[in-house]
Amino acid sequence: MINKGLKKELSLLDLTMASLGAIIGSGWLLASQAAAQGAGPSAIFSWVIGGVVVMLIGLVYAELGGLIPESGGIARYPHYSHGHLTSFIMGWAAFLAYASVPAVEAEGVVTYAQSYIPAFKAANGNISALGLLVAAALMALFFIINYYGVKSFAKVNTPVTLIKFIMPSATVLLFLFIGMHWSNLTVHGFAPYHSSGMMKMVSTAGIVFSFLGFRQAVDLAGEAKHPQRDVPRAVVYSLIIGILLYVLLQLVFIGGVPSSQLAKGWSALSYSAPFAQLAVTLGMGWFATLLYADAILSPAGTGNIYLASTSRVLYALANNRYFPKALSKVDPKTGVPSVALITAFIMGLIFLAPFPAWQKLVGFVSSATVLTSIIGPISAAVFRRVAPNAKRPVKLGGMNIIAPLAFIGGSFIIYWTGWAVNLPLLIAMLVGLILYAIATLVAPNQIQRPTAQSLKAGIWLIVYLLFMLAMSYYGSSVFGAPANHGKGAIHYPLDLVVIAIGSLLFYYWGVASGYKTKDVEEVLEALDETREAGAL
């Protein structure tokens, strides 16, 4: 039985606020400056590009979330469509990505606070030991809130997200009417770092990282009151609001920078608390104080959400029998997978150590998270083929076009992240596969071995990962190819053409590799029974 033991207490508002709350985190406070540094005014279009790609992915997940509403669904859908190998690779990547986000958000709080607590900043510009200790304390707070159950989580998150939405909205309005220097849009040219700079920022400045929060509604689907109706709506609503808000925030940041500070170009900007410090230069000290307060609330709220989602991904992986059974154990009093939650908390603390700076961790999270997202379009197409008559509360029109475009867009984002991030990511994936192989030998009663059919169904994904790594190595230097090795072997924009064509081939290979697993038959039958009983 799916979602066994989980309490169904989340409304449409709760689900939408979970996704929107994850979208409005440290990204709105820090990503506008990071994007401007690498793209200038054209960063406005970086947000549009990122928003369009994530919306394409989100539309596919709206159908998936309605078809099979299950907690930790991001790790379950590939299990249902391709079996163990594909699902483990994607689930492991999801675990790494999700587990690191609470650390990102805690670091976001500390980074913004560096402007008024200098002790949080180390001599090399990274977060100091004291700052990391404070970040760890924040993560402990996230854990306590989540530990007392999903109802406690919703009671905290929904009102916090409503408050979080007020501050960026007020920032847009105040800057538009008080602080706009419209000449900034052309002072060094609209795209001083060319179109390649605009694209690179989609992956490395925190843009995609911000938008990918939409998946929280999918991850919490098993605890929704009316999942097949509300999960798809929450995904779409949160993304529409998030895209509009972030495009406007980038616009007002570009216009809010004093023209005198652009003498050395956009790359020379260096604010530790961008919007708050700009508010001071515009004579709005009172608003800067509110922004500093929100710089604690917004990232903290998002970190709280992602800790909940990480535990649900672990719960799903344990149900897939990739991880120990204990991780699927649900506390009967709180309805929370408590062992998974504790594990997620510990993993988040570990991520603080190797990435003592916000932007250094964002690139890794973005690439890993997008990698897990692009399986969605393939799984959805497989389900259309193997279960054409299944009940779909949301049936996406134009799936044959939207799904491959979403896969290609996701591949672009992974490529734009660059070799320096993609190599460690692939190594982390390899480590996960080795651990999984060892676990199947050591604990065969708990960890299920992949079948021959699932191994065959996962070959496309392994080849795809190698293809993306090779492109990161031999592609254009503007996207981070190694300076002394593959630099410029495939020049821009030819590299994007190769990525697009290669991704299209891998998409259709991935769809053709999917099959009607025993698990998807069982889950669809269980949903039909639940629907007939009036519980959906």
C-alpha positions in Angstrom: 0.0 0.0 0.0 1.4 3.4 -1.0 1.9 6.2 1.6 1.3 3.7 4.4 1.1 5.4 7.8 1.4 9.0 6.4 -1.3 11.4 7.5 -3.3 13.2 4.8 -3.6 16.7 6.2 -2.3 19.0 3.5 -4.8 21.2 1.6 -4.3 22.9 -1.8 -3.1 26.0 0.0 -0.6 24.0 2.0 0.8 22.3 -1.1 1.0 25.5 -3.0 2.7 27.2 -0.1 5.2 24.3 0.2 6.2 24.7 -3.4 6.1 28.5 -3.4 7.9 28.6 -0.1 10.7 26.5 -1.6 10.9 28.8 -4.6 11.1 31.9 -2.5 14.2 31.2 -0.4 17.7 32.4 -0.4 17.5 32.7 -4.2 15.5 35.9 -4.1 18.0 37.5 -1.8 21.2 36.5 -3.5 20.6 35.2 -7.1 19.7 38.6 -8.7 23.2 39.9 -8.0 24.9 36.6 -9.0 23.0 36.7 -12.3 23.8 40.3 -12.9 27.5 39.7 -12.3 27.7 37.1 -15.0 25.1 38.4 -17.5 24.5 42.1 -16.8 20.9 43.3 -17.7 20.4 40.3 -19.9 20.1 38.3 -16.6 16.4 39.3 -16.9 16.2 36.8 -19.8 18.2 34.2 -17.8 15.2 34.1 -15.4 12.8 33.8 -18.4 14.9 30.9 -19.9 15.1 29.1 -16.6 11.4 29.7 -15.9 10.4 28.3 -19.3 12.5 25.1 -18.9 11.3 24.5 -15.4 7.7 25.2 -16.4 8.0 22.5 -19.2 9.3 20.1 -16.6 6.6 21.2 -14.1 3.8 20.6 -16.5 4.9 17.0 -17.0 5.1 16.6 -13.2 1.6 18.0 -12.9 0.4 15.0 -14.9 2.6 12.6 -12.9 1.5 14.0 -9.6 -2.1 13.6 -10.5 -1.6 10.1 -11.9 0.4 8.7 -9.0 0.3 10.9 -5.9 2.9 9.5 -3.7 5.3 10.9 -1.1 8.9 11.0 -2.5 7.4 10.6 -6.0 10.5 12.0 -7.6 12.3 8.7 -6.6 9.3 6.5 -7.3 8.3 7.4 -10.9 11.4 6.0 -12.5 11.0 2.9 -10.4 7.6 2.4 -11.9 8.7 3.1 -15.4 12.2 1.6 -15.7 12.8 -0.6 -12.7 15.7 -0.6 -10.3 18.8 0.7 -12.0 17.4 3.9 -13.5 15.4 4.6 -10.4 18.4 4.1 -8.0 20.5 6.5 -10.1 17.8 9.1 -10.1 16.9 8.5 -6.4 20.5 8.8 -5.3 20.9 12.0 -7.2 17.7 13.3 -5.7 18.9 12.4 -2.2 22.2 14.3 -2.7 20.4 17.3 -4.1 17.7 17.5 -1.5 19.9 16.8 1.4 22.2 19.7 0.6 19.4 22.3 0.2 18.8 22.9 3.9 22.6 23.6 4.1 22.3 26.0 1.2 19.4 27.9 2.9 21.1 28.0 6.3 24.2 29.4 4.5 22.0 32.0 2.8 20.8 33.3 6.2 24.4 33.6 7.4 25.7 35.1 4.1 23.1 37.9 4.3 24.0 38.5 8.0 27.6 39.0 7.2 26.9 42.7 6.4 26.0 43.4 10.1 27.8 40.5 11.8 31.4 40.6 10.3 32.4 37.6 12.4 30.3 35.4 10.1 32.8 36.1 7.3 36.2 34.4 7.0 39.3 36.2 5.7 39.0 34.4 2.3 35.4 35.6 1.9 33.8 32.3 2.7 31.6 31.7 5.8 33.6 31.5 9.0 33.5 28.7 11.6 31.1 30.7 13.7 28.9 31.3 10.7 28.8 27.6 9.9 28.0 26.8 13.6 25.0 29.2 13.4 23.9 27.5 10.1 24.0 24.2 11.9 21.8 25.5 14.7 19.3 26.7 12.1 19.2 23.2 10.6 18.5 21.8 14.0 15.5 24.1 14.2 14.2 22.8 10.9 14.5 19.3 12.3 12.5 20.1 15.4 9.7 21.7 13.4 9.5 18.7 11.1 9.8 16.1 13.8 6.4 17.0 15.3 4.5 16.0 12.2 3.3 17.2 8.9 0.5 19.2 10.5 3.0 21.1 12.6 5.1 21.6 9.4 2.0 23.0 7.6 1.1 25.3 10.5 4.5 26.8 10.4 5.2 26.8 6.7 1.9 28.1 5.2 1.8 31.4 7.2 5.6 31.8 6.9 5.4 31.5 3.1 2.6 34.1 3.0 4.8 36.5 4.9 7.8 35.6 2.7 5.8 36.5 -0.4 5.1 40.0 0.9 8.7 41.1 1.1 9.9 40.4 -2.4 6.6 41.8 -3.7 7.1 45.0 -1.7 10.7 45.2 -3.0 9.5 45.1 -6.6 7.0 47.9 -6.0 9.3 50.2 -3.9 12.2 49.9 -6.2 10.1 50.5 -9.3 8.6 53.7 -8.0 11.6 55.0 -6.0 14.9 53.6 -7.1 15.0 52.8 -10.8 18.0 54.0 -13.0 16.7 52.9 -16.3 19.9 53.8 -18.0 21.5 50.8 -16.3 19.9 48.6 -18.8 22.3 49.8 -21.5 25.2 51.3 -19.6 27.6 48.6 -20.7 25.3 47.1 -23.3 22.3 44.9 -22.5 24.3 41.7 -22.8 27.9 42.7 -21.9 28.9 39.0 -21.4 27.0 37.9 -24.6 24.3 35.3 -24.9 26.6 32.6 -23.5 26.9 34.5 -20.2 23.1 34.8 -20.1 22.7 31.0 -20.5 25.4 30.1 -18.0 23.8 32.1 -15.3 20.6 30.0 -15.6 22.6 27.1 -14.0 25.2 28.8 -11.9 23.6 31.9 -10.3 20.9 30.2 -8.4 18.1 30.7 -11.0 17.2 27.0 -11.7 18.0 26.3 -8.0 15.2 28.7 -7.0 12.6 27.5 -9.5 13.0 23.8 -8.7 11.2 24.3 -5.5 8.0 23.5 -7.4 8.6 19.8 -6.7 7.7 20.0 -3.0 4.0 19.5 -3.8 4.9 16.3 -5.6 7.1 15.1 -2.8 4.4 15.7 -0.2 1.6 14.2 -2.4 1.1 11.2 -0.1 0.1 13.6 2.7 -2.4 15.6 0.7 -6.1 15.5 1.4 -7.0 15.5 -2.3 -3.8 14.7 -4.1 -5.0 13.9 -7.6 -6.8 17.2 -7.7 -4.6 19.5 -5.7 -1.0 18.4 -6.5 -1.1 19.4 -10.2 -2.7 22.7 -9.4 -0.1 23.5 -6.7 2.7 22.8 -9.1 1.4 25.1 -11.8 0.3 27.9 -9.5 3.6 28.1 -7.6 5.6 28.2 -10.8 3.6 30.9 -12.5 3.9 33.1 -9.4 7.6 32.3 -8.9 8.5 33.1 -12.5 6.7 36.5 -12.6 8.2 37.5 -9.2 11.8 36.6 -10.0 11.8 38.3 -13.4 10.6 41.5 -11.8 13.1 41.2 -8.9 15.9 40.9 -11.5 14.6 44.0 -13.3 14.5 46.2 -10.1 17.9 45.0 -9.0 19.4 46.0 -12.4 17.7 49.4 -12.1 18.4 49.8 -8.4 22.2 49.7 -8.6 23.7 53.3 -8.4 25.1 54.1 -11.8 28.4 55.2 -10.1 29.0 51.6 -9.0 29.0 50.3 -12.5 32.2 52.0 -13.7 34.1 48.7 -13.6 31.2 46.7 -15.0 28.6 44.4 -13.6 31.1 41.7 -12.6 32.6 44.1 -10.1 29.4 44.2 -8.0 30.0 42.8 -4.5 27.2 43.1 -2.0 26.8 40.6 0.9 23.2 41.7 1.3 22.2 43.0 -2.2 18.7 44.3 -1.8 19.1 45.5 1.7 22.3 47.5 0.9 20.6 48.9 -2.2 17.7 50.0 -0.1 20.1 52.0 2.1 21.6 53.8 -0.9 18.0 54.8 -1.9 17.3 56.3 1.5 15.0 53.4 2.6 16.9 52.4 5.8 13.6 51.3 7.4 12.9 48.9 4.5 16.5 47.5 4.7 15.8 46.6 8.3 12.7 44.6 7.2 14.8 42.9 4.4 17.4 41.8 6.9 14.7 40.3 9.0 13.3 38.5 5.9 16.7 37.3 5.1 16.4 35.1 8.1 12.8 34.0 7.5 12.9 33.3 3.7 15.9 30.9 3.6 14.9 29.3 6.9 11.4 28.6 5.7 12.8 27.0 2.5 15.3 25.0 4.4 12.5 23.7 6.6 10.6 22.6 3.6 13.5 20.8 2.0 14.3 18.9 5.1 10.8 17.5 5.0 11.2 16.6 1.3 14.6 14.9 1.9 13.0 12.6 4.5 10.2 11.7 2.0 12.8 10.9 -0.7 14.6 8.6 1.7 11.2 7.1 2.7 10.5 6.4 -1.0 14.0 5.0 -1.6 13.5 2.6 1.3 10.1 1.6 -0.1 11.9 0.9 -3.4 14.2 -1.4 -1.3 17.4 0.6 -2.3 18.0 1.8 1.3 17.5 0.0 4.6 13.8 -0.7 5.7 14.2 1.4 8.8 14.1 4.6 6.6 10.5 3.7 5.6 9.4 3.5 9.2 6.7 6.0 10.0 6.2 7.3 13.6 2.5 6.4 14.4 2.1 9.5 16.6 3.4 12.1 14.2 2.9 10.4 10.9 6.5 11.4 10.0 9.2 9.0 8.7 11.4 9.7 11.7 14.5 7.7 10.9 14.6 9.2 7.4 14.2 12.7 9.0 17.1 12.1 11.3 19.3 10.8 8.4 18.4 13.8 6.3 19.4 16.2 9.1 22.8 14.5 9.6 23.4 14.5 5.8 22.6 18.2 5.7 25.1 19.0 8.4 27.8 17.1 6.4 27.2 19.3 3.3 28.0 22.4 5.3 31.7 21.4 5.5 32.8 21.0 1.9 30.8 24.0 0.6 31.5 27.0 2.9 29.9 29.5 0.5 26.4 29.8 -0.8 27.1 30.0 -4.6 29.6 27.1 -4.5 26.9 24.8 -3.3 24.1 26.1 -5.6 25.7 24.8 -8.8 26.0 21.3 -7.5 22.4 21.3 -6.2 21.1 22.7 -9.5 22.8 20.1 -11.7 21.9 17.2 -9.4 18.3 18.3 -9.1 17.7 18.9 -12.8 19.2 15.5 -13.5 16.5 14.0 -11.3 13.8 16.1 -12.9 14.5 15.2 -16.5 13.4 11.6 -15.9 9.9 12.9 -15.4 9.2 13.6 -19.1 10.5 10.1 -20.0 8.5 8.3 -17.2 5.3 10.2 -18.2 5.7 9.1 -21.8 6.3 5.5 -20.7 3.1 5.6 -18.6 1.1 6.9 -21.5 2.3 3.9 -23.5 2.0 1.1 -20.9 -1.1 2.5 -19.0 -3.1 4.4 -21.6 -6.4 4.0 -19.7 -5.2 5.0 -16.2 -7.1 7.8 -14.5 -5.3 11.1 -15.2 -6.9 14.0 -13.4 -4.5 16.2 -15.4 -3.7 15.0 -19.0 -1.1 17.3 -20.5 -2.0 18.4 -24.0 1.0 18.3 -26.4 2.9 15.8 -24.3 4.7 14.5 -27.5 6.2 18.0 -27.9 6.5 19.3 -24.3 8.2 16.2 -22.8 11.2 16.1 -25.3 11.6 19.9 -25.1 11.7 19.6 -21.2 14.4 16.9 -21.5 16.4 19.0 -23.9 16.1 22.0 -21.7 17.2 20.0 -18.7 20.2 18.8 -20.6 21.2 22.4 -21.4 21.0 23.3 -17.7 23.3 20.4 -16.7 25.7 21.4 -19.5 25.8 25.0 -18.6 26.7 24.1 -15.0 30.1 23.1 -16.3 32.8 20.4 -15.9 33.9 21.6 -12.4 30.4 20.6 -11.1 29.5 17.8 -13.4 32.6 15.7 -12.7 32.1 15.6 -8.9 28.4 14.9 -9.5 29.2 11.9 -11.7 31.7 10.6 -9.2 29.0 10.9 -6.5 26.7 8.9 -8.7 29.3 6.2 -9.2 29.9 6.0 -5.4 26.2 5.5 -4.9 26.1 2.7 -7.4 29.0 1.0 -5.7 27.4 1.3 -2.3 24.1 -0.1 -3.8 26.0 -3.1 -5.3 27.7 -3.8 -2.0 24.4 -3.5 -0.1 22.7 -6.1 -2.3 25.4 -8.5 -1.4 25.6 -7.7 2.3 21.9 -7.4 3.0 19.9 -9.1 0.2 16.9 -9.4 2.5 16.6 -5.6 2.8 18.1 -4.3 -0.4 16.5 -5.7 -3.6 18.8 -6.6 -6.5 18.0 -5.2 -9.9 16.5 -7.6 -12.4 18.0 -8.3 -15.8 15.1 -6.3 -17.4 15.7 -3.3 -15.2 19.5 -3.4 -15.9 18.7 -3.4 -19.7 16.2 -0.6 -19.2 18.9 1.6 -17.5 21.7 1.4 -20.1 20.4 4.5 -21.8 20.8 6.6 -18.6 24.4 5.5 -18.0 25.3 6.3 -21.6 23.5 9.7 -21.3 25.5 10.6 -18.2 28.8 9.8 -20.0 27.6 11.8 -23.0 26.9 14.9 -20.8 30.2 14.5 -19.0 32.1 14.3 -22.3 30.3 17.4 -23.6 31.2 19.2 -20.4 34.8 18.3 -21.1 35.0 18.9 -24.8 32.5 21.7 -25.1 32.9 25.4 -25.2 35.2 27.1 -22.6 32.5 29.6 -21.9 30.6 26.9 -20.1 33.6 25.7 -18.1 35.4 23.1 -20.2 38.9 22.4 -18.7 41.4 25.1 -19.7 44.2 22.7 -20.7 42.2 19.8 -22.1 38.9 20.0 -23.9 38.8 23.8 -24.1 36.9 24.9 -27.2 36.9 21.5 -29.0 33.2 22.0 -29.8 32.7 25.8 -30.1 29.6 27.8 -29.0 26.9 27.6 -30.3 27.6 24.3 -32.1 27.9 22.7 -28.7 24.3 23.5 -28.0 23.2 22.0 -31.3 25.1 18.8 -30.3 23.4 18.8 -26.9 20.0 19.3 -28.4 20.3 16.5 -31.0 22.0 14.1 -28.5 19.3 14.8 -25.9 16.5 14.1 -28.4 18.1 10.7 -29.2 18.5 9.8 -25.5 14.9 10.9 -24.8 13.4 8.5 -27.3 15.9 5.8 -26.2 14.8 6.3 -22.6 11.1 6.1 -23.5 11.7 3.0 -25.6 13.6 1.4 -22.7 10.7 1.8 -20.2 8.3 -1.1 -19.6 5.2 -2.0 -17.6 6.7 -2.9 -14.3 4.9 -5.1 -11.7 5.0 -2.1 -9.3 3.2 0.3 -11.6 0.4 -2.2 -12.1 0.0 -2.7 -8.4 0.1 1.0 -7.6 -2.5 1.9 -10.3 -4.8 -0.9 -9.0 -4.4 0.4 -5.5 -5.3 3.9 -6.6 -8.4 2.6 -8.4 -9.5 0.8 -5.2 -8.8 3.9 -3.1 -10.8 6.1 -5.6 -13.7 3.7 -5.5 -13.7 3.9 -1.7 -13.9 7.7 -2.0 -10.6 8.4 -0.4 -9.1 10.3 -3.4 
